[in-house]
Amino acid sequence: MRLPRLPRPSVSSLVITALASISLTAAQAGEIDSLGERSRDKLKALNAAIIAHPRSPQAYVDRAEFYCLAMMDEEAAKDFDHALALDPKYSETYDRRGMQHMRQEEYKLAIADLLKAGSLAPPEKKGQAYRNAGRAQLKLHAYADAVKTLTQAINWELPHAKHLSVRERAQAYFGLGKYKECIADVDSLEVNHRLRDDDSLCIRAEARMKLGQYNPAIDDLSRAIKCAKTRHTNFEKTLFSDSTSRYLKLRAECYKKTGQTALAERDMKRSNAAAVDAIKFAPFR
């Protein structure tokens, strides 16, 4: 049976709704005030955009993201809901809300939203949405699901970003115990032996260790240690990550397996020293 068509709200009623959604309690206004003058100006601009475009889901998504950064979760949730009420098929709403769930470590909710975003997004944005959904599945150790999702991501990724999904899928294969597939994914990232991603090198090294390939694993870990010292991903990871300690410990295990006791002992000492440094700088991480 065909449902009767409901009357569309007038522009004036939409503006009234938008204005109502802009009003803040004194406590909420205080939270915004604590963020500083630039944040108050930003909120004014976001409110003005909603008044000017009351039927725009993006306007509500933009303000929802502001509320997320301000840790005003209830207000953010209301704006995401309003955006979906305006357009239930607007992929950006699911994508941004999914990433907020990720930040809050609500991985099941994140997966649902990000998969929905991937299904609705334009081609150039599908890869990123599926990649993030796969990352959430990795957090839940849902490795088989992650392989499927990340394979979708790889099929849609733009060329400059494909390596990100390949690396995540390698991790999923490792979690499944499919070490050969894990190694093959990292191998595909090698271009004339110039792979400089220490995370990927470590994933492959661990897979090789599981297969008893200790000497190739040592080579990967040596490269990972070198890359970790020169990485420029961000200041925090460069100075305060404890990954170097882990790489040294893994390489020590490989040296021990190959009978290189002195090298194993040296790496363990260096690993312990790096771990102490990581704890020392923990408040900054």
C-alpha positions as CSV (number, residue, x, y, z in Angstrom):
1,M,0.0,0.0,0.0
2,R,1.3,3.4,-0.9
3,L,1.7,5.7,2.0
4,P,0.2,9.2,1.8
5,R,2.8,12.0,1.2
6,L,3.3,14.2,4.2
7,P,3.4,17.9,3.7
8,R,6.9,19.4,3.5
9,P,7.8,21.8,6.2
10,S,7.9,25.5,5.1
11,V,11.2,27.3,5.0
12,S,10.1,29.5,7.9
13,S,9.4,26.4,10.1
14,L,12.8,25.0,9.3
15,V,14.4,28.3,10.3
16,I,12.5,28.2,13.6
17,T,13.7,24.7,14.2
18,A,17.3,25.7,13.4
19,L,17.1,28.6,15.8
20,A,15.7,26.4,18.5
21,S,18.5,24.0,18.1
22,I,21.1,26.8,18.4
23,S,20.0,27.9,21.9
24,L,22.4,26.8,24.6
25,T,22.0,26.5,28.3
26,A,24.2,28.6,30.6
27,A,26.3,25.5,31.4
28,Q,26.8,24.7,27.7
29,A,27.7,28.3,26.9
30,G,30.3,28.1,29.7
31,E,31.8,25.0,28.2
32,I,32.2,26.9,24.9
33,D,33.5,30.0,26.6
34,S,36.3,27.9,28.2
35,L,37.5,27.0,24.7
36,G,38.5,30.6,24.0
37,E,37.4,33.4,21.7
38,R,38.3,31.6,18.5
39,S,36.0,28.8,19.4
40,R,33.1,31.1,20.2
41,D,33.6,32.8,16.8
42,K,33.7,29.4,15.2
43,L,30.4,28.4,16.8
44,K,28.8,31.6,15.7
45,A,29.8,30.9,12.2
46,L,28.4,27.3,12.4
47,N,25.1,28.6,13.8
48,A,24.9,31.2,11.0
49,A,25.4,28.5,8.4
50,I,22.5,26.5,9.9
51,I,20.2,29.5,9.8
52,A,21.2,30.3,6.2
53,H,20.9,26.7,5.1
54,P,18.4,24.9,7.5
55,R,17.9,22.0,5.1
56,S,21.7,21.3,4.8
57,P,22.8,18.1,6.6
58,Q,26.4,19.2,6.2
59,A,25.8,22.3,8.2
60,Y,24.6,20.1,11.2
61,V,27.5,17.7,10.6
62,D,30.0,20.5,10.8
63,R,28.6,21.8,14.1
64,A,28.4,18.2,15.4
65,E,32.2,17.9,14.8
66,F,32.7,21.2,16.7
67,Y,30.7,19.7,19.6
68,C,32.8,16.5,19.5
69,L,36.0,18.5,19.8
70,A,34.4,20.5,22.7
71,M,33.5,17.1,24.3
72,M,29.8,18.1,24.3
73,D,28.6,14.6,23.3
74,E,24.9,15.1,23.8
75,E,24.8,18.2,21.5
76,A,26.9,16.4,18.9
77,A,24.5,13.4,18.9
78,K,21.5,15.7,18.4
79,D,23.1,17.4,15.5
80,F,24.1,14.1,13.9
81,D,20.5,12.8,14.4
82,H,19.2,16.0,12.8
83,A,21.4,15.7,9.8
84,L,20.2,12.1,9.3
85,A,16.6,13.3,9.6
86,L,17.2,15.8,6.8
87,D,18.9,13.2,4.6
88,P,19.1,9.5,5.8
89,K,21.4,8.7,2.8
90,Y,24.0,11.4,3.5
91,S,27.2,9.4,3.8
92,E,29.2,12.2,5.5
93,T,27.0,12.0,8.6
94,Y,27.6,8.3,9.1
95,D,31.3,8.8,8.4
96,R,31.8,11.6,10.9
97,R,29.7,10.0,13.6
98,G,31.5,6.7,13.0
99,M,34.8,8.4,13.6
100,Q,33.4,10.0,16.8
101,H,32.5,6.5,18.0
102,M,36.1,5.4,17.2
103,R,37.5,8.2,19.4
104,Q,35.2,7.0,22.2
105,E,36.3,3.4,21.6
106,E,32.7,2.4,20.8
107,Y,33.9,0.1,18.1
108,K,30.7,-1.8,17.3
109,L,28.8,1.5,16.7
110,A,31.7,2.8,14.7
111,I,31.7,-0.3,12.4
112,A,28.0,0.1,11.7
113,D,28.2,3.7,10.8
114,L,31.4,3.4,8.8
115,L,30.2,0.5,6.8
116,K,27.0,2.5,6.1
117,A,29.2,5.4,5.1
118,G,31.2,3.2,2.7
119,S,28.0,1.9,1.0
120,L,26.6,5.4,0.5
121,A,29.8,7.5,-0.2
122,P,30.9,8.7,-3.6
123,P,33.6,6.5,-5.2
124,E,36.5,8.7,-4.1
125,K,35.5,8.5,-0.4
126,K,34.5,4.8,-0.2
127,G,38.0,3.6,0.4
128,Q,38.6,5.7,3.5
129,A,35.3,4.8,5.0
130,Y,35.8,1.0,4.6
131,R,39.5,1.4,5.8
132,N,38.3,3.0,9.0
133,A,35.6,0.3,9.5
134,G,38.3,-2.3,9.0
135,R,40.4,-0.6,11.7
136,A,37.5,-0.7,14.1
137,Q,37.1,-4.5,13.4
138,L,40.8,-5.0,14.1
139,K,40.2,-3.3,17.5
140,L,37.6,-6.0,18.2
141,H,39.9,-8.8,16.9
142,A,37.3,-9.5,14.3
143,Y,40.0,-10.5,11.8
144,A,38.0,-12.3,9.2
145,D,35.5,-9.5,9.0
146,A,38.4,-7.0,8.8
147,V,40.0,-8.9,5.9
148,K,36.7,-8.6,3.9
149,T,36.2,-5.0,4.8
150,L,39.8,-4.0,4.0
151,T,39.7,-5.8,0.7
152,Q,36.7,-3.6,-0.2
153,A,38.7,-0.6,0.9
154,I,41.7,-1.6,-1.3
155,N,39.3,-2.0,-4.3
156,W,38.1,1.6,-3.8
157,E,41.2,3.4,-2.4
158,L,42.7,6.2,-4.3
159,P,46.2,5.3,-5.5
160,H,48.0,7.5,-2.9
161,A,46.1,5.8,0.0
162,K,45.9,2.2,-1.1
163,H,49.0,1.2,1.0
164,L,47.2,2.2,4.2
165,S,44.5,-0.4,3.7
166,V,47.0,-3.0,2.5
167,R,49.0,-2.6,5.7
168,E,45.8,-3.0,7.8
169,R,44.8,-6.1,5.9
170,A,48.3,-7.6,6.5
171,Q,47.6,-7.1,10.2
172,A,44.3,-8.8,9.9
173,Y,45.9,-11.8,8.1
174,F,48.4,-12.0,10.9
175,G,45.6,-12.1,13.4
176,L,44.1,-15.0,11.5
177,G,47.4,-16.9,11.4
178,K,47.6,-16.5,7.6
179,Y,51.2,-15.5,7.7
180,K,52.0,-16.1,4.0
181,E,49.1,-13.8,3.0
182,C,50.4,-11.2,5.6
183,I,53.9,-11.3,4.1
184,A,52.5,-11.0,0.6
185,D,50.6,-7.9,1.5
186,V,53.7,-6.2,2.9
187,D,55.7,-7.5,-0.1
188,S,53.3,-5.6,-2.4
189,L,54.2,-2.4,-0.6
190,E,57.9,-2.8,-1.5
191,V,59.1,-0.6,-4.3
192,N,62.7,-1.3,-5.2
193,H,63.2,-2.2,-1.5
194,R,62.4,1.3,-0.4
195,L,59.7,0.5,2.2
196,R,60.2,3.0,5.0
197,D,57.1,2.2,7.1
198,D,58.4,0.6,10.3
199,D,54.9,-0.6,11.3
200,S,54.6,-2.6,8.1
201,L,58.2,-4.0,8.4
202,C,57.4,-5.2,11.9
203,I,54.2,-6.9,10.8
204,R,56.2,-8.8,8.1
205,A,59.0,-9.6,10.6
206,E,56.6,-11.1,13.1
207,A,54.9,-13.2,10.3
208,R,58.3,-14.4,9.2
209,M,59.2,-15.3,12.8
210,K,56.0,-17.4,13.0
211,L,57.2,-19.3,9.9
212,G,60.7,-19.7,11.3
213,Q,62.3,-17.3,8.9
214,Y,64.5,-15.6,11.5
215,N,67.2,-14.1,9.3
216,P,64.7,-12.2,7.0
217,A,62.9,-11.1,10.1
218,I,66.1,-9.7,11.5
219,D,66.6,-7.7,8.3
220,D,63.0,-6.3,8.6
221,L,63.5,-5.4,12.2
222,S,66.8,-3.7,11.5
223,R,65.1,-1.6,8.9
224,A,62.2,-0.9,11.2
225,I,64.5,0.4,13.9
226,K,66.3,2.6,11.4
227,C,63.0,3.9,10.1
228,A,61.6,4.6,13.6
229,K,64.5,6.9,14.3
230,T,63.8,9.0,11.2
231,R,60.0,8.9,10.9
232,H,58.2,12.2,10.5
233,T,54.6,11.1,11.0
234,N,54.1,13.3,14.0
235,F,56.1,14.8,16.9
236,E,54.5,12.6,19.5
237,K,55.3,9.3,17.8
238,T,58.8,10.4,16.8
239,L,59.8,11.2,20.4
240,F,57.7,9.3,22.7
241,S,56.7,6.0,21.0
242,D,57.9,2.8,22.7
243,S,57.9,0.9,19.3
244,T,61.7,0.9,19.1
245,S,61.9,-1.0,22.4
246,R,59.5,-3.6,20.9
247,Y,61.5,-3.9,17.7
248,L,64.7,-4.5,19.6
249,K,63.1,-7.1,21.8
250,L,61.8,-9.0,18.7
251,R,65.1,-8.8,17.0
252,A,66.7,-10.2,20.2
253,E,64.4,-13.2,20.0
254,C,65.5,-13.8,16.4
255,Y,69.2,-13.5,17.3
256,K,68.6,-16.0,20.1
257,K,66.9,-18.4,17.7
258,T,69.8,-18.2,15.3
259,G,72.4,-18.8,18.1
260,Q,73.7,-15.2,18.1
261,T,73.6,-14.9,21.9
262,A,75.8,-11.8,22.2
263,L,73.7,-9.8,19.8
264,A,70.5,-11.0,21.5
265,E,71.8,-9.8,24.9
266,R,72.9,-6.5,23.4
267,D,69.4,-5.9,21.9
268,M,67.7,-6.8,25.1
269,K,69.7,-4.2,27.0
270,R,68.9,-1.6,24.4
271,S,65.3,-2.6,24.5
272,N,65.1,-2.3,28.3
273,A,66.7,1.1,28.1
274,A,64.3,2.3,25.4
275,A,61.4,1.0,27.5
276,V,62.6,3.1,30.5
277,D,62.7,6.1,28.3
278,A,59.2,5.4,27.0
279,I,57.9,5.3,30.6
280,K,59.8,8.5,31.5
281,F,58.0,10.3,28.7
282,A,54.7,8.6,29.2
283,P,52.9,11.8,30.4
284,F,53.6,13.4,27.0
285,R,52.2,10.4,25.0
